[in-house]
Amino acid sequence: MSLSPSVRPPLATEVTAKLRAMVHSGEWPLDQRIPPEPELMAKLGVSRGTLREAVKALAHGGMLEVRRGDGTYVRATSEMSGAARRMYQDHTEQHILEVRLGLDTQAARLAARHATDDDVTALRLLLSTRDQAWKNGDFEAWADADWRFHEGIARASGNPLLHELYASFGAVFHQDLLRQRRRPGFNGLPRDGHETLLDAIDRRDQDAAVASVNRNLNSCAEWLAE
């Protein structure tokens, strides 16, 4: 019995997959310009037309942004993040917070079950960095550390799909934090959803972890409604 030859995917599809992997791995950082066309053509061994077709596919998916006369930039680490980033622009802070409530509580519950000692140590370091940045008035670093803490909880959940969904909030979360920080009465170092959450995760107390998230996000919702 003869075996039918395997069907090779179109070259543009292969190149798209390679570019996607470069973005996803962090080889090309978020918001940075990717290498110019001649360099990529030489590296991948493809024509300009094939490369442009692959870039166009990732731009359509929201991962890349082609700026005429300037270059191509990384806008998201996956198509899911790119699509979510566009969607969030059409929704209110309240809508986003309500979705986060579902994701955060599940991430907290799973992290209390699956987080390793190394996860807990890394998360405590992020909280220390966040606290010091706030006290120093370095609000960009404060927002970045706060976001990376929450993303770290999602990663520690052990569910890669939940983590990817959560990571799609990155740009919106960061921008919202910096915007909210300017409002009178804003507390930049809440313990609920942070230190108390991490303590609960360290104790493997799933209910306490969820309760800490609920208190923090419900407090945020009330504050936004004022």
Backbone as a chain_set.jsonl record, in Angstrom:
{"seq": "MSLSPSVRPPLATEVTAKLRAMVHSGEWPLDQRIPPEPELMAKLGVSRGTLREAVKALAHGGMLEVRRGDGTYVRATSEMSGAARRMYQDHTEQHILEVRLGLDTQAARLAARHATDDDVTALRLLLSTRDQAWKNGDFEAWADADWRFHEGIARASGNPLLHELYASFGAVFHQDLLRQRRRPGFNGLPRDGHETLLDAIDRRDQDAAVASVNRNLNSCAEWLAE", "coords": {"N": [[0.857, -1.197, 0.0], [0.657, 2.118, -0.945], [1.788, 5.146, 0.456], [0.238, 8.272, 0.722], [1.706, 11.339, -0.241], [2.763, 13.764, 2.195], [1.078, 16.826, 2.674], [2.406, 19.918, 2.268], [2.172, 22.946, 4.084], [1.258, 26.195, 2.724], [3.942, 28.452, 1.851], [3.769, 31.065, 2.892], [2.16, 30.637, 5.096], [3.822, 29.118, 6.727], [5.825, 31.014, 7.211], [4.361, 32.953, 8.536], [3.818, 31.562, 10.897], [6.403, 31.362, 11.94], [7.055, 34.07, 12.392], [5.078, 34.671, 14.254], [5.906, 33.059, 16.375], [8.301, 34.327, 17.054], [7.38, 36.73, 18.098], [5.746, 35.819, 20.204], [7.605, 34.55, 21.839], [9.013, 36.617, 22.902], [11.221, 37.532, 21.636], [10.921, 39.649, 19.942], [10.108, 42.483, 21.436], [7.149, 43.812, 23.061], [5.527, 46.621, 21.666], [7.763, 47.433, 20.315], [9.748, 48.047, 17.341], [9.914, 45.731, 14.667], [12.563, 43.889, 12.94], [13.831, 45.303, 9.817], [12.48, 44.798, 6.461], [14.457, 43.751, 4.476], [16.323, 42.476, 6.162], [14.741, 40.522, 7.444], [13.867, 39.056, 5.238], [16.271, 37.917, 4.385], [16.96, 36.424, 6.637], [14.858, 34.584, 6.846], [14.788, 33.511, 4.365], [13.006, 34.131, 2.242], [10.811, 35.644, -0.23], [10.002, 39.154, -0.787], [7.262, 39.46, -1.245], [6.117, 37.154, -0.035], [6.891, 37.522, 2.627], [5.556, 39.925, 3.215], [2.934, 39.088, 2.996], [2.733, 37.378, 5.187], [3.225, 39.159, 7.303], [1.039, 40.833, 6.948], [-1.028, 39.081, 7.64], [-0.585, 38.731, 10.398], [-0.873, 41.338, 11.219], [-3.551, 41.75, 10.651], [-4.575, 40.081, 12.574], [-4.001, 41.507, 14.816], [-1.576, 41.385, 16.124], [0.649, 42.648, 15.016], [1.496, 45.96, 13.87], [1.457, 47.892, 11.072], [3.161, 50.683, 10.157], [3.081, 53.085, 7.894], [5.931, 54.228, 6.249], [7.413, 54.162, 8.554], [7.732, 51.637, 9.778], [7.189, 48.292, 11.111], [5.446, 47.359, 13.994], [5.303, 45.62, 17.164], [2.265, 44.846, 18.543], [0.779, 43.181, 20.176], [1.069, 40.111, 22.031], [-0.096, 37.852, 21.074], [-2.643, 36.623, 18.81], [-5.03, 36.5, 20.175], [-4.651, 38.324, 22.282], [-4.328, 40.615, 20.74], [-6.848, 40.888, 19.492], [-8.451, 41.179, 21.753], [-7.449, 43.532, 22.8], [-8.309, 45.439, 20.935], [-11.061, 45.166, 21.287], [-11.471, 46.039, 23.931], [-11.313, 48.754, 23.759], [-13.812, 49.604, 23.119], [-15.371, 49.426, 25.341], [-16.49, 50.141, 28.708], [-14.757, 51.164, 31.769], [-16.061, 49.937, 33.862], [-17.267, 47.678, 32.692], [-14.984, 46.234, 31.945], [-13.85, 45.79, 34.444], [-15.755, 44.127, 35.583], [-15.468, 41.823, 34.031], [-12.854, 41.176, 34.675], [-13.243, 40.48, 37.32], [-14.33, 37.922, 37.233], [-12.199, 36.488, 35.995], [-10.03, 37.038, 37.729], [-10.831, 35.953, 40.2], [-11.014, 33.22, 39.627], [-8.38, 32.731, 38.844], [-7.082, 33.27, 41.251], [-8.132, 31.251, 42.924], [-7.169, 28.913, 41.631], [-4.423, 29.403, 41.722], [-3.937, 29.265, 44.447], [-4.082, 26.616, 44.696], [-2.144, 25.561, 42.968], [0.25, 27.08, 42.889], [3.79, 27.383, 43.135], [6.557, 27.359, 45.516], [8.53, 28.957, 44.461], [7.01, 30.576, 42.782], [5.544, 32.068, 44.661], [7.609, 33.434, 45.972], [8.6, 35.032, 43.853], [6.344, 36.61, 43.37], [6.109, 38.0, 45.776], [8.38, 39.571, 45.61], [7.68, 41.23, 43.482], [5.61, 42.702, 44.672], [7.059, 44.061, 46.592], [8.654, 45.623, 44.918], [6.645, 47.126, 43.687], [5.64, 48.584, 45.915], [7.885, 50.121, 46.677], [8.3, 51.629, 44.36], [5.96, 53.183, 44.286], [6.263, 54.715, 46.624], [8.487, 56.14, 45.89], [7.46, 57.732, 43.957], [7.559, 56.883, 41.363], [5.576, 56.25, 39.079], [5.125, 54.885, 36.7], [6.754, 52.599, 36.957], [5.554, 51.577, 39.228], [2.928, 50.948, 38.291], [3.614, 49.059, 36.383], [4.795, 46.988, 37.928], [2.614, 46.324, 39.524], [0.799, 45.358, 37.609], [2.303, 43.154, 36.625], [2.336, 41.581, 38.873], [-0.382, 40.764, 39.111], [-0.676, 39.431, 36.667], [1.175, 37.451, 37.153], [-0.116, 35.964, 39.128], [-2.138, 34.833, 37.589], [-0.563, 33.292, 35.893], [0.529, 31.527, 37.731], [-1.66, 30.018, 38.244], [-1.62, 27.738, 36.779], [-3.074, 27.226, 34.556], [-2.791, 27.565, 31.278], [-4.44, 28.727, 29.307], [-6.181, 30.397, 30.719], [-4.259, 32.151, 31.683], [-3.366, 33.333, 29.28], [-5.698, 34.621, 28.418], [-5.97, 36.42, 30.524], [-3.614, 37.88, 30.272], [-4.197, 39.406, 28.085], [-5.326, 41.675, 29.027], [-3.33, 43.404, 29.595], [-2.303, 45.999, 28.411], [-4.554, 47.676, 28.704], [-5.066, 47.482, 31.45], [-2.718, 48.629, 32.538], [-2.85, 51.28, 31.53], [-5.275, 52.109, 32.677], [-4.677, 52.013, 35.426], [-2.754, 54.07, 35.671], [-4.328, 56.231, 34.929], [-6.362, 56.199, 36.883], [-4.854, 56.679, 39.11], [-4.531, 59.396, 39.243], [-6.852, 60.385, 40.259], [-8.547, 61.957, 42.999], [-8.073, 60.661, 46.278], [-7.218, 58.124, 45.621], [-5.948, 54.92, 46.349], [-2.884, 53.629, 46.195], [-1.655, 51.384, 47.187], [-3.219, 49.027, 48.01], [-3.993, 46.426, 50.319], [-5.751, 44.252, 50.142], [-6.348, 41.859, 47.634], [-3.74, 41.817, 47.01], [-1.23, 41.753, 49.096], [-2.761, 40.321, 51.067], [-4.009, 38.489, 49.435], [-1.8, 37.081, 48.398], [-0.763, 35.987, 50.734], [-2.829, 34.215, 51.362], [-2.668, 32.485, 49.169], [-0.161, 31.413, 49.67], [-0.747, 29.971, 51.939], [-2.316, 28.059, 50.867], [-5.022, 28.489, 50.883], [-7.855, 28.517, 49.366], [-10.442, 29.693, 49.478], [-10.022, 31.992, 51.023], [-8.278, 33.348, 49.347], [-9.903, 33.934, 47.121], [-11.805, 35.526, 48.409], [-10.273, 37.754, 49.116], [-9.654, 38.842, 46.594], [-12.258, 39.485, 45.741], [-13.002, 41.455, 47.629], [-11.151, 43.474, 46.993], [-11.675, 44.107, 44.224], [-14.399, 44.711, 44.296], [-14.316, 46.936, 45.906], [-12.889, 48.613, 44.2], [-14.797, 48.874, 42.17], [-16.859, 50.251, 43.493], [-15.522, 52.606, 44.06], [-15.003, 53.602, 41.499], [-17.58, 54.171, 40.731], [-18.255, 56.388, 42.125]], "CA": [[0.0, 0.0, 0.0], [1.471, 3.327, -1.031], [1.368, 6.237, 1.321], [0.103, 9.539, 0.011], [2.691, 12.303, 0.248], [2.215, 14.781, 3.089], [0.834, 18.113, 2.035], [3.112, 20.984, 2.978], [1.383, 24.174, 4.083], [1.822, 27.275, 1.905], [5.117, 29.082, 2.45], [3.357, 32.223, 3.684], [1.64, 30.128, 6.371], [4.995, 28.759, 7.518], [6.498, 32.247, 7.627], [3.492, 33.551, 9.544], [4.029, 30.816, 12.14], [7.727, 31.727, 12.455], [6.964, 35.432, 12.926], [4.257, 34.573, 15.458], [6.737, 32.48, 17.428], [9.264, 35.344, 17.472], [6.659, 37.68, 18.946], [5.273, 35.137, 21.403], [8.747, 34.208, 22.691], [9.611, 37.826, 23.448], [12.375, 37.939, 20.836], [10.535, 40.995, 19.539], [9.337, 42.978, 22.58], [5.915, 44.555, 22.858], [5.627, 48.046, 21.331], [9.026, 47.716, 19.633], [9.735, 47.825, 15.901], [10.564, 44.499, 14.259], [13.635, 44.165, 11.967], [13.368, 45.744, 8.487], [12.181, 43.747, 5.486], [15.614, 43.05, 3.907], [16.914, 41.605, 7.183], [13.858, 39.378, 7.644], [13.893, 38.249, 4.005], [17.509, 37.14, 4.396], [16.914, 35.487, 7.758], [13.863, 33.544, 6.605], [14.981, 32.958, 3.032], [11.761, 34.251, 1.484], [10.673, 36.847, -1.046], [9.303, 40.266, -0.17], [5.826, 39.21, -1.317], [5.756, 36.152, 0.977], [7.046, 38.158, 3.938], [4.48, 40.9, 3.41], [1.691, 38.339, 3.207], [2.764, 36.893, 6.567], [3.071, 40.326, 8.176], [-0.349, 41.275, 6.805], [-1.871, 38.156, 8.397], [-0.441, 39.02, 11.823], [-1.438, 42.667, 11.437], [-4.997, 41.551, 10.683], [-4.889, 39.452, 13.856], [-3.76, 42.445, 15.908], [-0.267, 41.219, 16.757], [1.568, 43.627, 14.443], [0.926, 47.191, 13.316], [2.304, 48.435, 10.009], [3.097, 52.139, 10.097], [3.666, 53.473, 6.61], [7.059, 55.144, 6.347], [8.078, 54.047, 9.847], [8.084, 50.251, 10.053], [6.158, 47.426, 11.682], [5.609, 47.289, 15.444], [4.592, 44.574, 17.904], [1.159, 45.437, 19.287], [0.261, 42.201, 21.131], [1.885, 38.896, 22.02], [-0.849, 36.775, 20.425], [-3.855, 37.113, 18.147], [-6.055, 36.675, 21.202], [-4.391, 39.601, 22.947], [-4.585, 41.692, 19.789], [-8.295, 41.053, 19.346], [-8.989, 41.699, 23.014], [-7.012, 44.924, 22.934], [-9.22, 46.253, 20.134], [-12.398, 45.089, 21.88], [-11.548, 46.801, 25.171], [-11.469, 50.172, 23.448], [-15.236, 49.889, 22.94], [-16.102, 49.129, 26.567], [-16.206, 51.025, 29.83], [-13.955, 50.619, 32.863], [-16.924, 49.07, 34.663], [-17.392, 46.407, 31.976], [-13.7, 45.536, 32.033], [-13.693, 45.358, 35.832], [-16.654, 42.996, 35.816], [-14.848, 40.641, 33.416], [-11.688, 40.864, 35.503], [-13.688, 39.845, 38.56], [-14.429, 36.491, 36.966], [-10.879, 35.923, 35.737], [-9.173, 37.16, 38.911], [-11.232, 35.024, 41.251], [-10.624, 31.871, 39.216], [-6.917, 32.667, 38.896], [-6.707, 33.2, 42.667], [-8.47, 29.924, 43.435], [-6.254, 27.927, 41.072], [-3.067, 29.685, 42.203], [-3.861, 28.735, 45.809], [-3.966, 25.158, 44.564], [-1.025, 25.107, 42.146], [1.451, 27.928, 42.936], [4.982, 26.811, 43.759], [7.264, 28.275, 46.414], [9.205, 29.947, 43.612], [5.981, 31.528, 42.349], [5.236, 32.953, 45.794], [8.775, 34.303, 46.175], [8.626, 36.019, 42.762], [5.217, 37.525, 43.564], [6.447, 38.897, 46.899], [9.358, 40.534, 45.105], [6.947, 42.209, 42.684], [4.906, 43.599, 45.592], [8.071, 44.939, 47.178], [9.007, 46.581, 43.872], [5.494, 48.023, 43.544], [5.58, 49.482, 47.069], [8.996, 51.071, 46.632], [8.071, 52.551, 43.238], [4.914, 54.13, 44.696], [6.849, 55.634, 47.617], [9.446, 57.0, 45.188], [6.758, 58.532, 42.964], [7.809, 56.343, 40.023], [4.276, 55.634, 38.868], [5.228, 53.916, 35.603], [7.289, 51.363, 37.536], [4.517, 51.08, 40.142], [1.87, 50.321, 37.501], [4.18, 47.872, 35.732], [4.944, 45.928, 38.93], [1.276, 45.907, 39.93], [0.269, 44.506, 36.547], [3.04, 41.894, 36.56], [1.877, 40.767, 40.005], [-1.659, 40.133, 38.766], [-0.426, 38.464, 35.606], [1.881, 36.342, 37.789], [-1.124, 35.124, 39.775], [-2.773, 34.066, 36.514], [0.401, 32.286, 35.421], [0.663, 30.533, 38.798], [-2.867, 29.193, 38.276], [-1.345, 26.485, 36.107], [-3.961, 27.103, 33.395], [-2.205, 28.466, 30.278], [-5.467, 29.473, 28.592], [-6.593, 31.486, 31.604], [-3.173, 33.132, 31.696], [-3.361, 34.077, 28.021], [-6.844, 35.527, 28.471], [-5.677, 37.488, 31.477], [-2.541, 38.72, 29.739], [-4.752, 40.314, 27.081], [-5.718, 42.908, 29.699], [-2.142, 44.145, 29.979], [-2.228, 47.409, 28.031], [-5.685, 48.387, 29.288], [-4.841, 47.509, 32.897], [-1.654, 49.599, 32.814], [-3.363, 52.624, 31.262], [-6.303, 52.434, 33.662], [-4.029, 52.289, 36.702], [-2.142, 55.398, 35.638], [-5.403, 57.212, 34.89], [-7.034, 56.206, 38.18], [-3.929, 57.209, 40.106], [-4.656, 60.854, 39.294], [-8.107, 60.773, 40.901], [-8.408, 62.188, 44.44], [-8.44, 59.561, 47.167], [-6.798, 56.826, 45.112], [-5.014, 54.169, 47.195], [-1.998, 52.889, 45.308], [-1.088, 50.204, 47.828], [-4.232, 48.258, 48.755], [-3.53, 45.096, 50.733], [-6.649, 43.259, 49.563], [-6.025, 41.583, 46.245], [-2.285, 41.861, 46.864], [-0.578, 41.025, 50.192], [-3.651, 39.326, 51.676], [-4.199, 37.445, 48.423], [-0.603, 36.252, 48.325], [-0.698, 35.214, 51.979], [-3.799, 33.121, 51.238], [-2.092, 31.534, 48.215], [0.948, 30.75, 50.362], [-1.361, 29.027, 52.899], [-3.166, 27.152, 50.085], [-6.401, 28.746, 51.306], [-8.526, 28.964, 48.154], [-11.568, 30.579, 49.794], [-9.484, 33.287, 51.464], [-7.721, 34.007, 48.166], [-11.032, 34.473, 46.355], [-12.416, 36.605, 49.194], [-9.398, 38.927, 49.017], [-9.885, 39.415, 45.259], [-13.593, 40.084, 45.722], [-12.991, 42.711, 48.395], [-10.388, 44.485, 46.268], [-12.338, 44.546, 42.998], [-15.657, 45.367, 44.669], [-13.935, 48.269, 46.378], [-12.565, 49.391, 42.997], [-16.06, 49.167, 41.47], [-17.547, 51.308, 44.252], [-14.76, 53.849, 43.921], [-15.225, 54.099, 40.138], [-18.955, 54.631, 40.616], [-18.455, 57.644, 42.867]], "C": [[0.887, 1.239, 0.0], [0.886, 4.403, -0.13], [1.288, 7.515, 0.512], [1.086, 10.542, 0.594], [2.018, 13.336, 1.155], [2.094, 16.099, 2.343], [1.49, 19.201, 2.864], [2.275, 22.255, 2.945], [2.032, 25.241, 3.215], [2.963, 27.974, 2.634], [4.73, 30.267, 3.334], [2.819, 31.793, 5.049], [2.788, 29.746, 7.297], [5.693, 30.006, 8.058], [5.673, 32.958, 8.696], [3.713, 32.883, 10.899], [5.374, 31.185, 12.775], [7.705, 33.125, 13.07], [6.161, 35.438, 14.228], [5.085, 34.058, 16.635], [7.759, 33.495, 17.945], [8.62, 36.363, 18.404], [6.313, 37.02, 20.276], [6.413, 34.839, 22.373], [9.367, 35.423, 23.37], [10.857, 38.262, 22.701], [12.167, 39.345, 20.279], [9.625, 41.555, 20.626], [8.103, 43.775, 22.161], [6.214, 46.034, 22.643], [6.953, 48.428, 20.664], [8.9, 47.402, 18.142], [10.479, 46.527, 15.568], [11.645, 44.824, 13.232], [13.072, 44.559, 10.598], [13.229, 44.569, 7.521], [13.426, 43.037, 4.947], [16.254, 42.071, 4.899], [16.064, 40.351, 7.392], [13.839, 38.47, 6.419], [15.123, 37.358, 3.984], [17.467, 36.067, 5.481], [15.996, 34.304, 7.475], [13.998, 32.897, 5.23], [13.731, 33.008, 2.176], [11.754, 35.553, 0.69], [9.935, 37.933, -0.269], [7.789, 40.023, -0.15], [5.362, 38.226, -0.252], [5.835, 36.76, 2.372], [5.897, 39.123, 4.206], [3.134, 40.215, 3.644], [1.61, 37.844, 4.645], [2.553, 38.041, 7.557], [1.628, 40.822, 8.147], [-1.29, 40.395, 7.628], [-1.797, 38.459, 9.89], [-0.955, 40.424, 12.166], [-2.96, 42.579, 11.514], [-5.425, 40.936, 12.011], [-4.6, 40.338, 15.051], [-2.415, 42.316, 16.58], [0.731, 42.273, 16.287], [0.796, 44.851, 13.953], [1.903, 47.763, 12.299], [2.093, 49.936, 9.939], [3.839, 52.582, 8.84], [4.767, 54.512, 6.81], [7.836, 55.024, 7.636], [8.532, 52.617, 10.133], [6.91, 49.485, 10.632], [6.461, 47.2, 13.154], [4.801, 46.139, 16.043], [3.518, 45.23, 18.768], [0.566, 44.487, 20.325], [1.077, 40.931, 20.997], [1.165, 37.694, 21.428], [-2.044, 37.385, 19.713], [-4.966, 37.347, 19.155], [-5.888, 38.01, 21.918], [-4.693, 40.774, 22.033], [-6.06, 41.957, 19.617], [-8.904, 41.657, 20.608], [-8.641, 43.169, 23.185], [-7.928, 45.855, 22.141], [-10.612, 46.294, 20.758], [-12.526, 45.997, 23.101], [-11.748, 48.291, 24.917], [-12.937, 50.572, 23.345], [-16.049, 49.68, 24.209], [-15.643, 50.031, 27.711], [-15.308, 50.352, 30.855], [-14.771, 49.63, 33.681], [-17.075, 47.7, 33.999], [-16.119, 45.574, 32.108], [-13.492, 44.992, 33.437], [-14.567, 44.149, 36.136], [-16.101, 41.707, 35.2], [-13.632, 40.212, 34.23], [-12.09, 40.137, 36.771], [-13.776, 38.331, 38.376], [-13.068, 35.846, 36.778], [-9.999, 35.937, 36.984], [-9.538, 36.139, 39.99], [-10.84, 33.59, 40.892], [-9.115, 31.704, 39.261], [-6.456, 32.528, 40.345], [-6.967, 31.807, 43.236], [-7.477, 28.866, 42.936], [-4.819, 28.143, 41.544], [-2.888, 29.161, 43.624], [-3.691, 27.218, 45.796], [-2.639, 24.746, 43.923], [0.27, 25.905, 42.287], [2.597, 27.215, 43.659], [5.6, 27.818, 44.728], [7.996, 29.343, 45.613], [8.229, 30.994, 43.098], [5.715, 32.551, 43.455], [6.384, 33.932, 46.039], [8.83, 35.4, 45.115], [7.514, 37.049, 42.936], [5.476, 38.479, 44.725], [7.452, 39.953, 46.461], [8.675, 41.613, 44.272], [6.193, 43.187, 43.573], [5.878, 44.558, 46.265], [8.489, 46.013, 46.181], [7.899, 47.607, 43.684], [5.464, 49.049, 44.672], [6.668, 50.548, 47.006], [8.804, 52.089, 45.51], [7.025, 53.595, 43.599], [5.483, 55.175, 45.66], [7.835, 56.6, 46.971], [8.773, 57.902, 44.153], [7.025, 58.092, 41.536], [6.563, 55.553, 39.612], [4.243, 54.667, 37.678], [5.712, 52.571, 36.135], [6.276, 50.738, 38.495], [3.431, 50.337, 39.372], [2.368, 49.039, 36.848], [4.298, 46.71, 36.724], [3.589, 45.417, 39.39], [0.665, 44.976, 38.886], [0.97, 43.15, 36.522], [2.705, 40.995, 37.744], [0.591, 40.033, 39.646], [-1.49, 39.104, 37.648], [0.278, 37.226, 36.174], [0.935, 35.412, 38.523], [-1.791, 34.237, 38.728], [-1.839, 32.977, 36.002], [0.528, 31.158, 36.448], [-0.568, 29.644, 38.918], [-2.633, 27.829, 37.655], [-2.223, 26.24, 34.895], [-3.468, 28.066, 32.318], [-3.241, 29.274, 29.497], [-5.964, 30.639, 29.432], [-5.517, 32.572, 31.63], [-3.163, 33.965, 30.425], [-4.531, 35.054, 27.957], [-6.546, 36.714, 29.381], [-4.631, 38.449, 30.927], [-3.061, 39.714, 28.708], [-5.203, 41.633, 27.694], [-4.541, 43.864, 29.899], [-2.143, 45.627, 29.684], [-3.337, 48.222, 28.678], [-5.49, 48.555, 30.79], [-3.833, 48.597, 33.259], [-2.161, 51.028, 32.627], [-4.397, 53.049, 32.297], [-5.695, 52.767, 35.02], [-3.459, 53.699, 36.734], [-3.199, 56.502, 35.606], [-6.091, 57.327, 36.255], [-6.161, 56.837, 39.256], [-4.082, 58.717, 40.289], [-5.938, 61.313, 39.992], [-7.909, 60.942, 42.395], [-8.842, 60.957, 45.237], [-7.979, 58.199, 46.709], [-5.767, 56.198, 46.038], [-4.144, 53.293, 46.298], [-1.43, 51.615, 45.892], [-2.135, 49.439, 48.635], [-3.692, 46.88, 49.118], [-4.434, 44.002, 50.173], [-6.346, 43.095, 48.081], [-4.539, 41.589, 45.971], [-1.636, 41.066, 48.001], [-1.489, 39.96, 50.806], [-3.941, 38.183, 50.713], [-2.999, 36.509, 48.401], [-0.434, 35.417, 49.591], [-1.634, 34.007, 51.908], [-3.276, 32.049, 50.274], [-0.978, 30.731, 48.881], [0.428, 29.705, 51.351], [-2.175, 27.941, 52.194], [-4.632, 27.283, 50.484], [-7.164, 29.36, 50.128], [-9.646, 29.957, 48.452], [-11.085, 31.959, 50.224], [-8.894, 34.057, 50.287], [-8.823, 34.661, 47.349], [-11.66, 35.652, 47.089], [-11.588, 37.883, 49.104], [-9.571, 39.628, 47.674], [-11.228, 40.119, 45.211], [-13.626, 41.416, 46.464], [-12.285, 43.815, 47.622], [-11.151, 45.007, 45.055], [-13.693, 45.178, 43.279], [-15.402, 46.774, 45.183], [-13.595, 49.172, 45.197], [-13.84, 49.811, 42.261], [-16.819, 50.287, 42.176], [-16.841, 52.644, 44.067], [-14.966, 54.453, 42.532], [-16.615, 54.69, 39.97], [-19.2, 55.957, 41.305], [-18.427, 58.853, 41.933]], "O": [[1.765, 1.384, 0.851], [-0.328, 4.542, 0.018], [2.173, 7.804, -0.294], [1.275, 10.584, 1.809], [0.874, 13.732, 0.93], [2.918, 16.428, 1.489], [1.158, 19.381, 4.036], [1.727, 22.61, 1.902], [3.242, 25.196, 2.99], [2.964, 28.08, 3.861], [5.301, 30.451, 4.409], [3.0, 32.498, 6.042], [2.741, 30.01, 8.498], [6.1, 30.047, 9.219], [6.226, 33.503, 9.651], [3.786, 33.559, 11.925], [5.476, 31.306, 13.996], [8.269, 33.343, 14.142], [6.521, 36.124, 15.185], [4.974, 34.563, 17.753], [8.053, 33.523, 19.14], [9.232, 36.804, 19.377], [6.553, 37.587, 21.342], [6.219, 34.871, 23.588], [10.156, 35.28, 24.304], [11.491, 39.249, 23.077], [13.111, 40.127, 20.159], [8.472, 41.137, 20.727], [8.034, 44.328, 21.063], [7.041, 46.623, 23.339], [7.233, 49.611, 20.471], [8.061, 46.6, 17.733], [11.545, 46.259, 16.122], [11.654, 45.932, 12.694], [11.949, 44.182, 10.262], [13.787, 43.494, 7.739], [13.455, 41.807, 4.958], [16.672, 40.977, 4.521], [16.598, 39.248, 7.504], [13.799, 37.247, 6.554], [15.043, 36.188, 3.613], [17.893, 34.934, 5.258], [16.312, 33.165, 7.82], [13.393, 31.858, 4.964], [13.421, 32.052, 1.465], [12.578, 36.44, 0.909], [9.324, 37.67, 0.767], [7.116, 40.338, 0.831], [4.322, 38.439, 0.372], [4.952, 36.541, 3.202], [5.332, 39.134, 5.3], [2.3, 40.711, 4.4], [0.542, 37.882, 5.256], [1.801, 37.911, 8.523], [1.062, 41.183, 9.179], [-2.234, 40.893, 8.241], [-2.818, 38.447, 10.578], [-1.418, 40.662, 13.282], [-3.586, 43.248, 12.336], [-6.507, 41.233, 12.518], [-4.915, 39.971, 16.183], [-2.124, 43.06, 17.518], [1.563, 42.736, 17.067], [-0.398, 44.777, 13.662], [3.045, 48.078, 12.634], [0.982, 50.406, 9.693], [5.061, 52.465, 8.744], [4.559, 55.539, 7.455], [8.835, 55.722, 7.808], [9.616, 52.415, 10.68], [5.779, 49.971, 10.642], [7.593, 46.888, 13.522], [3.766, 45.738, 15.511], [3.821, 46.066, 19.619], [-0.088, 44.941, 21.264], [1.707, 40.699, 19.966], [1.759, 36.624, 21.295], [-2.416, 38.528, 19.978], [-5.755, 38.281, 19.011], [-6.858, 38.737, 22.133], [-5.235, 41.792, 22.464], [-6.49, 43.111, 19.594], [-9.762, 42.536, 20.537], [-9.459, 43.955, 23.664], [-8.282, 46.934, 22.616], [-11.266, 47.337, 20.758], [-13.553, 46.648, 23.292], [-12.288, 49.004, 25.762], [-13.269, 51.751, 23.469], [-17.277, 49.745, 24.174], [-14.553, 50.603, 27.676], [-15.114, 49.137, 30.827], [-14.251, 48.612, 34.139], [-17.018, 46.674, 34.678], [-16.171, 44.368, 32.351], [-13.016, 43.87, 33.609], [-14.155, 43.249, 36.868], [-16.246, 40.628, 35.776], [-13.412, 39.02, 34.447], [-11.358, 39.27, 37.249], [-13.357, 37.56, 39.239], [-12.802, 34.78, 37.333], [-9.302, 34.962, 37.265], [-8.662, 35.539, 40.613], [-10.388, 32.834, 41.751], [-8.618, 30.654, 39.67], [-5.542, 31.756, 40.635], [-6.126, 31.25, 43.942], [-7.004, 28.033, 43.708], [-4.08, 27.18, 41.745], [-1.815, 28.669, 43.974], [-3.217, 26.622, 46.763], [-2.069, 23.715, 44.281], [1.312, 25.433, 41.833], [2.389, 26.535, 44.664], [5.211, 28.985, 44.754], [8.075, 30.498, 46.033], [8.578, 32.169, 42.988], [5.669, 33.754, 43.201], [6.156, 35.117, 46.283], [9.079, 36.563, 45.434], [7.722, 38.235, 42.677], [5.097, 39.648, 44.659], [7.379, 41.102, 46.896], [9.049, 42.784, 44.347], [6.136, 44.379, 43.268], [5.559, 45.727, 46.482], [8.66, 47.175, 46.549], [8.161, 48.801, 43.541], [5.284, 50.242, 44.426], [6.411, 51.727, 47.251], [9.106, 53.27, 45.681], [7.18, 54.768, 43.258], [5.215, 56.369, 45.524], [8.006, 57.728, 47.432], [9.432, 58.741, 43.539], [6.751, 58.837, 40.595], [6.509, 54.334, 39.779], [3.432, 53.741, 37.649], [5.148, 51.528, 35.804], [6.155, 49.515, 38.567], [3.052, 49.228, 39.747], [1.638, 48.052, 36.768], [3.941, 45.578, 36.399], [3.422, 44.22, 39.623], [0.088, 43.941, 39.222], [0.314, 42.113, 36.412], [2.782, 39.772, 37.63], [0.483, 38.823, 39.85], [-2.095, 38.032, 37.687], [0.02, 36.102, 35.744], [1.152, 34.201, 38.545], [-1.987, 33.042, 38.947], [-2.279, 31.864, 35.711], [0.623, 29.985, 36.086], [-0.534, 28.628, 39.613], [-3.348, 26.872, 37.955], [-2.142, 25.183, 34.269], [-3.7, 29.27, 32.426], [-2.951, 30.39, 29.068], [-6.147, 31.744, 28.921], [-5.825, 33.764, 31.602], [-2.97, 35.179, 30.484], [-4.375, 36.185, 27.496], [-6.836, 37.862, 29.044], [-4.737, 39.665, 31.089], [-2.439, 40.752, 28.478], [-5.439, 42.604, 26.975], [-4.732, 45.003, 30.324], [-2.001, 46.44, 30.598], [-3.097, 49.333, 29.15], [-5.72, 49.634, 31.338], [-4.064, 49.389, 34.173], [-1.923, 51.888, 33.476], [-4.407, 54.197, 32.743], [-6.144, 53.696, 35.692], [-3.654, 54.434, 37.702], [-3.003, 57.574, 36.178], [-6.366, 58.432, 36.723], [-6.663, 57.453, 40.196], [-3.796, 59.25, 41.361], [-6.092, 62.499, 40.285], [-7.183, 60.161, 43.01], [-9.835, 60.305, 44.917], [-8.312, 57.199, 47.343], [-4.822, 56.862, 46.465], [-4.628, 52.325, 45.71], [-0.791, 50.84, 45.182], [-1.949, 49.226, 49.833], [-3.012, 46.243, 48.313], [-3.95, 42.943, 49.773], [-6.116, 44.072, 47.368], [-4.113, 41.39, 44.833], [-1.501, 39.847, 47.9], [-1.056, 38.832, 51.042], [-4.101, 37.037, 51.134], [-3.158, 35.288, 48.388], [-0.007, 34.265, 49.522], [-1.278, 32.912, 52.342], [-3.423, 30.854, 50.529], [-0.866, 29.522, 48.681], [1.073, 28.681, 51.577], [-2.667, 27.014, 52.838], [-5.39, 26.314, 50.43], [-7.125, 30.573, 49.919], [-9.785, 30.959, 47.75], [-11.665, 32.974, 49.839], [-8.996, 35.283, 50.234], [-8.693, 35.811, 46.931], [-12.008, 36.659, 46.473], [-12.146, 38.977, 49.023], [-9.628, 40.856, 47.612], [-11.327, 41.233, 44.695], [-14.21, 42.387, 45.983], [-12.751, 44.954, 47.591], [-11.263, 46.219, 44.872], [-14.098, 46.097, 42.566], [-16.181, 47.691, 44.924], [-13.959, 50.347, 45.182], [-13.956, 50.943, 41.79], [-17.362, 51.176, 41.52], [-17.486, 53.685, 43.933], [-15.089, 55.67, 42.395], [-16.814, 55.601, 39.167], [-20.237, 56.586, 41.095], [-18.579, 59.987, 42.387]]}, "num_chains": 1, "name": "protein.A"}
